[in-house]
Amino acid sequence: MATYTNFGAETTATEVAAAFAEQIQGKHVLLVGVSPGTVEINLASQASIRKAAEEIKALTPKLDVIINNAGINVLTHEYTAEGIELHFGTNHIGLFLLTNLLLKAFPKPRVVNLTSAGHRLSPIRFSDYNFTKKDVPEAEQPPPGLPAQFFEGGGAYSGFVAYGQSKTANILFSVSLQRRGIASYAVHPGSIWTGLSRNLDEKGLGVIKGTATTWKNGDQGAATALVAAFDPGLDGTKGNEVYMADCQLAEAAPHAVDAEMAERLWGLSEELVGEKFALSG
């Protein structure tokens, strides 16, 4: 369990950093996302990811923490350079590839995957991860009762549900890493207005605004990721104990922490990047 049980929704990253100053001191941390760094990467291109991995390996002799903070959210049906639905291909497959390439070079960094409460919108659609079919098995369907705006146009694609699938994948990736001896946590940062919504239209923004009654500022939104990255109290968590919200371990939707689904996703991910990664605990 987390060391500080009093940490919660209003805790700031500044407070977390002060609490874990000793653990942070001297650590080499990779933050994947918009940051003032020296490595450019396009997570929608596996060639770009492989090039960036080599550049990162040349920059540092060690890597203690990987924070996979990058992600996209769009409403249009788009694809990566390899023809993978853009949310799934960027938010999961791109980070799966980058992380595993780095794990080949650096022994057991702690891996933090940024997810979302939106993972509840969709399990992994193994039969149709590209969202080209309207009919999928019941186990792969979104939950009933979603807003009608999610399915405007009547086609097979829903940007919100596709985003949810990618966020489920982030959690299952952490489950798989934990099962392979790599400490990993999937963090829901809370409701925050960030650049993630920059590609949404007015209707899409309206849907997002209706998902929460309270909103965190940036300092509060970064807090849970820092707990996941540095809290020694989390050492020893196993299996599906990977989902975190408001600076504490939390309960995810069952489809996002299922060990069998995690292994199926790992295999699919290896297939989509054309490489196997045999990590060992």
Secondary structure, 3 states (H helix, E strand, C coil): CCCCCCCCCCCCHHHHHHHCHHHHCCCCEEEECCCCCCCCCCCCCHHHHHHHHHHHHHHCCCCCEEEECCCCCCCCCCECCCCCEHHHHHHHHHHHHHHHHHHCCCCCCEEEEECCHHHHHCCCCCCCCCCCCCCCCHHHCCCCCCCHHHHCCCCCCCHHHHHHHHHHHHHHHHHHHHHCCCCEEEEECCCCCCHHHCCCCHHHHHHHHCCCCCCCCHHHHCHHHHHHHHCHHHCCCCCCCCEEECCEECCCCHHHCCHHHHHHHHHHHHHHHCCCCCCCC
